[in-house]
Amino acid sequence: MSDLLAYLIAGLLLIQAGLRAKSAVRGHARDRSLWGAFVAFAAAWLSRTSAGITALDSLDVPDLAYFVKHVLSIIGICVILRYVTAVYRTAGPDGERSRAVRLSALVHRVATRASVATVLVMGVIFFFLLGKPDTATPFFIERYRGQAALAVYMGLFYLYAGVAAAVCAVQWGGAVKDAPFRSLRNGLRMMSTAMVITTVYSVIRIAFLAVVTFSRVSDGTEHTQETVTDTLLYLCFLLWGLGAIAPATHAARERYHALRSLVDLHPLWRQLALRFPDAVRHRPSTYFTRITAKAARLDALRDVLFSPDPSLPARLDRFAMDIRDAVFLLRRHAPHDLAERALARAGTDLGPEHATEVQAEALWIRAALSTADEPTHEPAGVSAPYPFDPGATPDDEVTHLRDLASAYRLTTPADAEDLLTGEFSGRS
C-alpha cells in the first residue's frame, strides 16, 4: 500500500511537471520554479519506494535512499520558496502586498543559503558521523535511535521543512482573497492547507525525534507515530498536487472554448483569408487541398491546431482580427447600398420579428465576396457602409463572430446573386 501511494503521488507530480515543461523550457520563472519542485518531489517519492531503495542501496552505501530522499526534498522545498517569490514579484507596490513581496524575497534568499548549509551538514553527518544502522526496522529514525548525530541530522531537516511550509501556508493563504478566479482560489486553499499539514508533520517528527534520542519507545508507539506522520505526508502531497492542478482547469476550459470557437470561425476565416491573403497574419493552409479537394479537412485541421501561434486563445484572437481586417478590405468591393439590401432581405426571409443584424451581416459578406470574386470587378474608391456593430469586449466579439459564422454557413451563392440583383421580394 505504501508503494502504491508513493507511485500515485509521484505520478501526479510528474504529470504536473509534464504539463509545465513547455513553459519551463521557454524560461517563464514561475513555471520553471514549479516544474523544478514537481520533479524534485517526484524523485524523492520514487526514492522511498521498494524499487528506489533497492536501486540506491545497490551502490553499497547503507541507507543511501534515505539521504537522497532528504536532499531531494530540501531541493524541492527551496524551489517552492523560489516559486512563491516569483508569484509575489508580480504584485503591485502598495500596502500589504508590498510587504508580502519583501517577505517572500527575504525568505527565498535565506532559504537558498540555508538549504545549501543544511545539505552540507547533513551530508557530513550521514557519511561520517552516523553509526551502523539497525536493519531490523525500516524506519530511518529507529535505525539510528539514541545517536546524537541523528538528532542533528533529522532536526535540521524537519526544522527546514517546517519553517518553509509555514511560510508557504501564510503566503498562499493570504493570496486567496486576491485570486482572480475560483479555481485558483480553491487551488491556493488546498496548497495552503497542505503546508499547514506539513508544518504539523514536522512538529510531530521533531517531538518524536527528541523522545527517541533520550529514551526508548515501544514498538507500538513507533508504529503509531509512523502511521500518523506518513498519513499526514500522503495527505499533504495529495492536497498540494491537486491544489496545483486546480488552476490548470481554468486554463483547460479556456483552451477548450477557444478550440470550439476556432472550429466555428474557421470556414468564414478561411474564405476571407483566401480572398485577402495579405490581410491575415498567417495564410491558410492549402497543402493538402492542392493534392486533392477531398483533403480540405486536413488543411482545416492544420489551420486550427498547428498554426504558429503560442496558444489556442492567441490563435482565436488572430482569427477574429483577421476576419475584421478582411471585412474592412471587402467594403471597397461591396455596392454602396448592400447593407440596406441585406437588412431588408433578412427581414423578408425571416420576418421582422425574427430577423437580426447577424443574418444581414452574413448576407452582406456572402454578397460582397461574390462581387469581389468577379474577374472584371474593380474595387471602388470609397468603402461601402458597414453598420454592423462588433462585440463590445473581446469575449463578446468572439461570440458575435461565432454567430456570424454560423449564419454565414446557412447562406448560399444564390442568396448573394439574389441580393445583388435585387430579387429578394420573398420566398415561398
C-alpha positions as CSV (number, residue, x, y, z in Angstrom):
1,M,0.0,0.0,0.0
2,S,2.8,2.4,0.9
3,D,4.5,1.8,-2.5
4,L,1.2,2.2,-4.3
5,L,0.6,5.6,-2.7
6,A,4.2,6.7,-3.4
7,Y,3.8,5.8,-7.0
8,L,0.4,7.6,-7.2
9,I,1.8,10.8,-5.7
10,A,5.0,10.6,-7.8
11,G,2.8,10.1,-10.9
12,L,0.6,13.1,-10.0
13,L,3.7,15.2,-9.6
14,L,5.3,14.1,-12.9
15,I,2.1,14.8,-14.8
16,Q,2.2,18.3,-13.4
17,A,5.9,18.6,-14.4
18,G,5.0,17.4,-17.9
19,L,2.2,20.0,-18.2
20,R,4.6,22.8,-17.3
21,A,7.6,21.5,-19.3
22,K,6.9,23.8,-22.3
23,S,6.7,26.9,-20.2
24,A,9.7,25.9,-18.2
25,V,11.8,25.5,-21.4
26,R,10.6,28.9,-22.6
27,G,12.1,30.5,-19.5
28,H,9.0,31.5,-17.5
29,A,10.3,31.9,-14.0
30,R,7.2,30.8,-12.2
31,D,6.6,27.7,-14.3
32,R,10.3,26.8,-14.3
33,S,10.3,27.0,-10.5
34,L,7.2,25.0,-10.0
35,W,8.4,22.5,-12.6
36,G,11.6,22.0,-10.7
37,A,9.7,21.4,-7.4
38,F,7.5,18.8,-9.0
39,V,10.5,16.9,-10.5
40,A,12.4,17.1,-7.2
41,F,9.5,15.9,-5.1
42,A,8.6,13.2,-7.6
43,A,12.1,11.8,-7.5
44,A,12.0,12.0,-3.7
45,W,8.9,9.9,-3.6
46,L,10.3,7.4,-6.1
47,S,13.4,7.0,-3.9
48,R,11.2,5.9,-1.0
49,T,9.6,3.0,-2.9
50,S,10.9,-0.5,-2.7
51,A,12.4,-0.3,-6.2
52,G,14.0,3.0,-5.4
53,I,15.5,1.8,-2.2
54,T,16.9,-1.4,-3.9
55,A,18.4,0.6,-6.7
56,L,20.2,3.1,-4.5
57,D,21.3,0.5,-1.9
58,S,23.0,-1.4,-4.7
59,L,25.6,1.4,-4.6
60,D,26.9,-0.2,-1.4
61,V,26.2,2.9,0.8
62,P,24.0,2.0,3.7
63,D,20.6,3.8,3.7
64,L,21.6,6.0,0.7
65,A,18.0,6.1,-0.4
66,Y,17.1,7.9,2.8
67,F,19.8,10.6,2.3
68,V,18.8,11.0,-1.4
69,K,15.1,11.4,-0.4
70,H,16.0,14.0,2.2
71,V,18.3,16.0,-0.2
72,L,15.7,16.0,-3.0
73,S,13.0,17.1,-0.5
74,I,15.1,20.1,0.6
75,I,15.8,21.0,-3.1
76,G,12.0,20.8,-3.8
77,I,11.2,23.0,-0.7
78,C,13.8,25.6,-1.8
79,V,12.4,25.7,-5.3
80,I,8.9,26.1,-3.9
81,L,10.0,29.1,-2.0
82,R,11.5,30.5,-5.2
83,Y,8.1,29.9,-6.8
84,V,6.4,31.9,-4.1
85,T,8.8,34.7,-4.6
86,A,8.2,34.7,-8.4
87,V,4.4,34.8,-7.8
88,Y,4.6,37.8,-5.4
89,R,7.2,39.6,-7.5
90,T,4.3,40.4,-10.0
91,A,2.3,42.1,-7.3
92,G,1.7,45.8,-7.0
93,P,3.9,48.1,-5.0
94,D,1.4,49.2,-2.4
95,G,0.3,48.1,1.1
96,E,0.0,44.6,2.3
97,R,1.0,43.1,-1.0
98,S,4.3,45.0,-0.9
99,R,5.1,43.5,2.5
100,A,4.3,40.1,1.1
101,V,6.8,40.7,-1.8
102,R,9.5,41.8,0.5
103,L,8.9,38.9,3.0
104,S,8.9,36.2,0.2
105,A,12.0,37.6,-1.4
106,L,13.8,37.7,2.0
107,V,12.7,34.1,2.8
108,H,13.9,32.9,-0.5
109,R,17.3,34.5,-0.1
110,V,17.7,33.0,3.4
111,A,16.2,29.6,2.3
112,T,18.7,29.3,-0.6
113,R,21.7,29.7,1.7
114,A,20.1,27.7,4.4
115,S,19.4,24.8,2.1
116,V,23.0,24.6,0.9
117,A,24.2,24.7,4.5
118,T,21.7,22.2,5.6
119,V,22.6,19.7,2.8
120,L,26.3,20.1,3.5
121,V,25.9,19.5,7.3
122,M,23.5,16.6,6.7
123,G,25.9,15.1,4.2
124,V,28.8,15.2,6.6
125,I,26.7,13.7,9.4
126,F,25.3,10.9,7.1
127,F,28.6,9.8,5.6
128,F,30.9,10.3,8.6
129,L,29.1,10.5,11.9
130,L,26.1,8.2,11.8
131,G,26.8,4.7,13.2
132,K,25.8,1.4,11.9
133,P,22.0,1.2,11.3
134,D,19.7,-1.3,12.9
135,T,18.4,-3.1,9.9
136,A,15.6,-4.8,11.8
137,T,13.4,-1.8,11.3
138,P,12.6,0.0,8.1
139,F,12.2,3.4,9.8
140,F,15.2,5.8,9.5
141,I,14.9,7.3,12.9
142,E,14.5,3.9,14.6
143,R,17.6,2.6,12.6
144,Y,19.8,5.2,14.3
145,R,17.9,6.0,17.5
146,G,19.9,7.1,20.5
147,Q,22.6,8.7,18.4
148,A,23.3,12.4,18.9
149,A,24.2,12.7,15.2
150,L,20.7,11.6,14.2
151,A,19.1,14.3,16.3
152,V,21.2,17.0,14.5
153,Y,20.6,15.4,11.1
154,M,16.9,14.9,11.2
155,G,16.4,18.0,13.4
156,L,17.9,20.2,10.7
157,F,15.7,18.5,8.0
158,Y,12.4,18.9,9.9
159,L,13.2,22.4,11.0
160,Y,13.9,23.5,7.5
161,A,10.8,21.8,6.1
162,G,8.5,23.1,8.9
163,V,9.6,26.7,8.6
164,A,9.4,26.7,4.8
165,A,6.0,25.1,4.9
166,A,4.7,27.6,7.4
167,V,5.9,30.5,5.2
168,C,4.2,28.9,2.1
169,A,1.0,28.4,4.1
170,V,0.9,32.0,5.2
171,Q,1.7,33.4,1.7
172,W,-0.7,31.1,-0.2
173,G,-3.4,31.6,2.3
174,G,-3.0,35.4,2.1
175,A,-3.2,35.3,-1.7
176,V,-6.6,33.6,-1.8
177,K,-8.6,36.8,-1.5
178,D,-6.7,38.4,-4.4
179,A,-7.1,35.4,-6.8
180,P,-9.0,36.4,-9.9
181,F,-10.9,33.2,-10.5
182,R,-12.5,30.4,-8.3
183,S,-10.3,27.5,-9.4
184,L,-7.2,29.5,-8.4
185,R,-8.7,30.3,-5.1
186,N,-9.6,26.7,-4.5
187,G,-6.1,25.6,-5.5
188,L,-4.4,28.2,-3.2
189,R,-6.6,27.0,-0.3
190,M,-5.7,23.4,-0.9
191,M,-2.0,24.2,-1.2
192,S,-2.1,26.3,1.9
193,T,-3.8,23.5,3.8
194,A,-1.2,21.1,2.6
195,M,1.6,23.4,4.0
196,V,-0.2,23.6,7.4
197,I,-0.3,19.8,7.4
198,T,3.4,19.7,6.6
199,T,4.1,22.1,9.5
200,V,2.2,19.8,11.8
201,Y,4.0,16.8,10.4
202,S,7.4,18.5,11.1
203,V,6.5,19.4,14.7
204,I,5.4,15.8,15.4
205,R,8.5,14.4,13.9
206,I,10.8,16.8,15.9
207,A,9.0,15.9,19.1
208,F,9.3,12.1,18.4
209,L,13.0,12.7,17.5
210,A,13.6,14.3,20.8
211,V,11.9,11.4,22.6
212,V,13.9,8.6,20.9
213,T,17.1,10.5,21.3
214,F,16.9,10.4,25.1
215,S,14.7,7.4,25.8
216,R,13.4,4.2,24.3
217,V,9.8,3.8,22.9
218,S,7.8,0.7,22.4
219,D,7.3,-0.8,19.0
220,G,3.6,0.1,19.2
221,T,4.4,3.8,19.8
222,E,6.9,3.7,17.0
223,H,4.4,2.2,14.5
224,T,1.6,4.6,15.6
225,Q,3.9,7.6,15.1
226,E,5.0,6.4,11.7
227,T,1.4,5.7,10.7
228,V,0.2,9.1,11.8
229,T,3.0,11.1,10.2
230,D,3.0,9.1,7.0
231,T,-0.7,9.7,6.7
232,L,-0.1,13.4,7.1
233,L,2.6,13.3,4.5
234,Y,0.4,11.5,2.0
235,L,-2.4,13.9,2.6
236,C,-0.1,16.9,2.3
237,F,1.2,15.9,-1.1
238,L,-2.1,14.8,-2.5
239,L,-3.6,18.1,-1.5
240,W,-0.7,20.1,-2.8
241,G,-0.7,18.2,-6.1
242,L,-4.4,18.6,-6.6
243,G,-4.2,22.2,-5.5
244,A,-1.6,22.9,-8.1
245,I,-3.8,21.2,-10.7
246,A,-6.9,23.2,-9.8
247,P,-5.8,26.5,-11.6
248,A,-5.0,24.4,-14.7
249,T,-8.6,23.5,-15.0
250,H,-9.3,27.2,-15.7
251,A,-6.7,27.2,-18.5
252,A,-8.1,23.9,-19.8
253,R,-11.6,25.3,-20.0
254,E,-10.2,28.4,-21.8
255,R,-8.4,26.2,-24.3
256,Y,-11.4,24.0,-24.9
257,H,-13.7,27.0,-25.5
258,A,-11.0,28.6,-27.8
259,L,-10.8,25.3,-29.8
260,R,-14.6,25.2,-30.2
261,S,-14.6,28.8,-31.3
262,L,-11.8,28.2,-33.8
263,V,-13.7,25.3,-35.3
264,D,-16.7,27.5,-35.7
265,L,-14.9,30.5,-37.1
266,H,-12.6,28.6,-39.5
267,P,-14.9,28.3,-42.6
268,L,-15.6,32.1,-42.6
269,W,-12.0,32.9,-41.7
270,R,-10.6,30.7,-44.4
271,Q,-12.8,32.0,-47.2
272,L,-11.9,35.6,-46.3
273,A,-8.2,34.8,-45.8
274,L,-8.0,33.1,-49.2
275,R,-9.6,36.1,-50.8
276,F,-7.3,38.6,-49.0
277,P,-4.2,36.6,-48.1
278,D,-2.1,39.8,-47.5
279,A,-4.6,40.9,-44.8
280,V,-4.0,37.9,-42.5
281,R,-1.1,37.2,-40.2
282,H,-0.7,33.6,-41.3
283,R,-2.1,32.4,-44.6
284,P,-4.5,29.4,-44.5
285,S,-3.0,26.0,-45.4
286,T,-3.5,24.8,-48.9
287,Y,-1.0,21.9,-48.8
288,F,-3.5,19.0,-48.8
289,T,-6.1,20.8,-50.9
290,R,-3.5,21.1,-53.8
291,I,-3.2,17.3,-53.8
292,T,-6.9,16.6,-53.7
293,A,-10.0,18.7,-52.9
294,K,-11.2,15.9,-50.7
295,A,-8.4,16.6,-48.2
296,A,-9.7,20.1,-47.4
297,R,-10.4,18.9,-43.8
298,L,-6.7,18.2,-43.3
299,D,-5.9,21.8,-44.2
300,A,-8.6,22.9,-41.8
301,L,-7.1,20.8,-39.1
302,R,-3.7,22.2,-39.8
303,D,-5.1,25.8,-39.6
304,V,-6.8,25.2,-36.3
305,L,-4.3,23.1,-34.5
306,F,-0.9,23.6,-36.0
307,S,-0.6,27.3,-36.9
308,P,2.5,29.2,-35.5
309,D,0.7,30.8,-32.5
310,P,1.8,30.4,-28.9
311,S,-1.6,29.2,-27.8
312,L,-5.1,28.4,-28.8
313,P,-6.5,31.7,-27.3
314,A,-3.9,33.6,-29.2
315,R,-4.9,31.8,-32.4
316,L,-8.5,32.7,-31.7
317,D,-7.6,36.4,-31.3
318,R,-5.8,36.3,-34.6
319,F,-8.7,34.7,-36.4
320,A,-11.0,37.4,-35.0
321,M,-8.6,40.2,-36.1
322,D,-8.1,38.6,-39.5
323,I,-11.9,38.4,-40.1
324,R,-12.3,42.1,-39.2
325,D,-9.3,43.2,-41.3
326,A,-10.6,41.2,-44.3
327,V,-14.1,42.7,-43.9
328,F,-12.6,46.1,-43.9
329,L,-11.0,45.4,-47.3
330,L,-14.2,43.8,-48.5
331,R,-16.1,47.1,-48.0
332,R,-14.2,48.5,-51.0
333,H,-15.7,45.8,-53.2
334,A,-19.3,46.0,-52.0
335,P,-22.1,48.1,-53.5
336,H,-22.8,51.2,-51.5
337,D,-26.4,50.1,-50.6
338,L,-25.5,46.5,-49.9
339,A,-26.1,46.8,-46.1
340,E,-29.5,48.3,-46.7
341,R,-30.4,45.4,-49.0
342,A,-29.1,42.8,-46.6
343,L,-31.1,44.1,-43.7
344,A,-34.3,44.2,-45.9
345,R,-33.6,40.7,-47.2
346,A,-33.2,39.3,-43.6
347,G,-36.4,40.9,-42.6
348,T,-38.2,39.5,-45.7
349,D,-36.8,35.9,-45.2
350,L,-37.2,35.6,-41.5
351,G,-39.9,38.1,-40.7
352,P,-39.2,41.4,-39.0
353,E,-39.7,39.9,-35.5
354,H,-37.1,37.2,-36.2
355,A,-34.6,39.0,-38.3
356,T,-31.3,40.0,-36.7
357,E,-28.3,42.0,-37.8
358,V,-26.2,38.8,-37.7
359,Q,-28.2,37.3,-40.6
360,A,-28.0,40.6,-42.5
361,E,-24.2,40.8,-41.9
362,A,-23.7,37.2,-43.1
363,L,-25.7,38.0,-46.3
364,W,-23.6,41.2,-46.7
365,I,-20.3,39.2,-46.5
366,R,-21.6,36.5,-48.9
367,A,-22.7,39.1,-51.5
368,A,-19.6,41.2,-51.1
369,L,-17.3,38.2,-51.6
370,S,-19.3,37.3,-54.7
371,T,-18.7,40.8,-56.1
372,A,-15.0,40.8,-55.2
373,D,-14.5,37.4,-56.9
374,E,-15.9,38.7,-60.3
375,P,-13.0,38.7,-62.8
376,T,-14.0,42.1,-64.2
377,H,-14.7,43.8,-60.9
378,E,-12.6,46.8,-59.8
379,P,-12.6,47.9,-56.2
380,A,-14.4,51.2,-55.5
381,G,-12.6,54.2,-54.3
382,V,-14.9,54.6,-51.3
383,S,-15.8,51.9,-48.7
384,A,-19.4,50.8,-48.6
385,P,-21.2,51.4,-45.3
386,Y,-21.0,48.6,-42.8
387,P,-23.5,49.3,-40.0
388,F,-23.0,46.1,-38.1
389,D,-21.5,46.5,-34.7
390,P,-18.8,44.2,-33.3
391,G,-18.8,43.0,-29.8
392,A,-18.1,45.5,-27.0
393,T,-15.4,43.2,-25.5
394,P,-13.1,40.6,-26.9
395,D,-15.3,37.8,-25.5
396,D,-18.4,39.5,-26.9
397,E,-16.7,39.8,-30.3
398,V,-15.8,36.1,-30.4
399,T,-19.4,35.3,-29.5
400,H,-20.7,37.6,-32.2
401,L,-18.3,36.2,-34.8
402,R,-19.3,32.6,-33.9
403,D,-23.0,33.6,-34.5
404,L,-21.9,35.3,-37.7
405,A,-20.0,32.3,-39.0
406,S,-23.0,30.1,-38.2
407,A,-25.3,32.4,-40.1
408,Y,-22.8,32.6,-43.0
409,R,-22.9,28.8,-43.4
410,L,-26.6,29.0,-44.0
411,T,-26.2,31.4,-46.9
412,T,-25.6,30.3,-50.5
413,P,-24.2,31.8,-53.7
414,A,-27.8,32.0,-54.9
415,D,-28.6,34.2,-51.9
416,A,-25.7,36.5,-52.9
417,E,-26.9,36.7,-56.5
418,D,-30.5,37.4,-55.5
419,L,-29.3,40.2,-53.1
420,L,-27.0,41.8,-55.7
421,T,-29.7,41.7,-58.4
422,G,-32.4,42.9,-56.1
423,E,-34.5,39.7,-56.5
424,F,-35.4,39.3,-52.8
425,S,-39.1,40.1,-52.7
426,G,-39.7,36.9,-50.6
427,R,-39.6,33.1,-50.7
428,S,-42.3,30.6,-50.9
